[in-house]
Amino acid sequence: IWKFSWKKFVFLFDATEFFTYRAYGAGGLTSKWKNVLKRLETASEEEYKLAVLEADGMLDQSLRRMGFAGDTVTDRLEKVSTGIITNLPEIRQANAIRNNIVHDPNYRLTLSEARRII
């Protein structure tokens, strides 16, 4: 049984979920999410922008893990239906604002807008 690495992974996957009462890999996302929320507590527009970029990166990682193909988050979001993600229009709008942050250095982001996006 232990000869193949995927069986070790499956066993580790199941055992971790059973003993921690959380989905496998959720601990890493939880700490990343806490960092995003911590950035919103500062009074710096740059930190708000970084929080939006990190949250978009987490979305990208989640979409890739779910098996959606594409080069960018926008490409992956085109393949998602509202049956999978119920607030898909809001997520697309948040991704468009993320693209504005990246491509326009003069883009202004307020705390209330950053919270709404996140």
C-alpha positions as CSV (number, residue, x, y, z in Angstrom):
1,I,0.0,0.0,0.0
2,W,2.7,2.5,0.9
3,K,4.7,1.9,-2.3
4,F,2.7,4.6,-4.2
5,S,2.9,8.2,-3.1
6,W,-0.7,9.1,-4.0
7,K,-2.0,6.5,-1.4
8,K,0.1,8.1,1.2
9,F,-1.4,11.5,0.3
10,V,-4.9,10.2,0.4
11,F,-4.3,8.6,3.8
12,L,-2.8,11.8,5.1
13,F,-5.6,13.8,3.5
14,D,-8.3,11.8,5.3
15,A,-6.5,11.5,8.6
16,T,-5.9,15.3,8.7
17,E,-9.5,16.1,8.0
18,F,-10.7,13.5,10.6
19,F,-8.5,14.7,13.4
20,T,-8.7,18.5,12.8
21,Y,-12.4,18.7,11.9
22,R,-11.4,21.0,9.0
23,A,-11.0,20.5,5.3
24,Y,-7.5,19.6,4.2
25,G,-5.5,22.8,3.5
26,A,-8.0,25.1,5.2
27,G,-5.4,26.1,7.8
28,G,-3.2,27.8,5.2
29,L,-6.1,29.7,3.8
30,T,-7.3,30.8,7.3
31,S,-3.9,32.3,8.1
32,K,-3.8,34.1,4.7
33,W,-7.3,35.4,5.3
34,K,-6.4,36.8,8.7
35,N,-3.5,38.6,7.0
36,V,-5.9,40.1,4.5
37,L,-8.2,41.3,7.3
38,K,-5.2,42.7,9.3
39,R,-4.2,44.8,6.3
40,L,-7.7,46.4,6.3
41,E,-7.1,47.6,9.9
42,T,-4.3,49.9,8.9
43,A,-4.9,53.4,7.7
44,S,-2.9,53.0,4.6
45,E,-4.3,52.9,1.0
46,E,-1.3,50.8,-0.1
47,E,-2.3,48.2,2.5
48,Y,-5.9,48.2,1.3
49,K,-4.6,47.6,-2.3
50,L,-2.4,44.7,-1.1
51,A,-5.3,43.2,0.8
52,V,-7.4,43.2,-2.4
53,L,-4.5,41.7,-4.4
54,E,-3.9,38.9,-1.8
55,A,-7.7,38.1,-1.7
56,D,-7.7,37.9,-5.5
57,G,-4.7,35.5,-5.3
58,M,-6.6,33.3,-2.8
59,L,-9.5,33.3,-5.2
60,D,-7.2,32.3,-8.1
61,Q,-5.7,29.5,-6.0
62,S,-9.2,28.2,-5.1
63,L,-10.4,28.3,-8.7
64,R,-7.3,26.4,-9.8
65,R,-7.9,23.8,-7.1
66,M,-11.5,23.4,-8.2
67,G,-10.2,22.5,-11.7
68,F,-11.2,25.6,-13.7
69,A,-8.8,26.2,-16.6
70,G,-7.5,29.5,-17.8
71,D,-4.5,31.7,-17.7
72,T,-6.0,34.4,-15.5
73,V,-8.6,34.7,-12.9
74,T,-10.9,36.5,-15.4
75,D,-10.6,33.5,-17.7
76,R,-11.4,31.1,-14.9
77,L,-14.4,33.2,-13.8
78,E,-15.9,33.0,-17.3
79,K,-16.1,29.2,-16.9
80,V,-17.8,29.4,-13.5
81,S,-21.6,29.4,-13.2
82,T,-23.8,31.0,-10.6
83,G,-24.8,27.6,-9.4
84,I,-21.2,27.1,-8.1
85,I,-20.6,30.7,-6.9
86,T,-23.8,32.5,-6.1
87,N,-22.3,36.0,-6.0
88,L,-20.4,35.7,-9.3
89,P,-21.3,39.2,-10.6
90,E,-19.8,40.8,-7.5
91,I,-16.7,38.7,-7.7
92,R,-16.2,39.7,-11.4
93,Q,-16.6,43.3,-10.4
94,A,-14.0,42.9,-7.6
95,N,-11.6,41.2,-10.1
96,A,-12.1,44.2,-12.4
97,I,-11.2,46.6,-9.6
98,R,-8.1,44.4,-8.8
99,N,-7.1,44.8,-12.5
100,N,-7.5,48.6,-12.1
101,I,-5.2,48.5,-9.1
102,V,-2.5,46.6,-10.9
103,H,-2.6,48.5,-14.2
104,D,-3.4,52.0,-13.0
105,P,-0.9,53.4,-10.4
106,N,-3.1,56.4,-9.8
107,Y,-6.2,54.3,-8.9
108,R,-7.6,55.4,-5.6
109,L,-9.1,52.9,-3.2
110,T,-10.9,53.8,0.0
111,L,-11.4,51.6,3.1
112,S,-15.1,51.2,2.5
113,E,-14.5,50.1,-1.1
114,A,-11.8,47.7,-0.1
115,R,-14.1,46.2,2.6
116,R,-16.9,45.8,0.0
117,I,-14.5,44.1,-2.4
118,I,-13.1,41.7,0.2
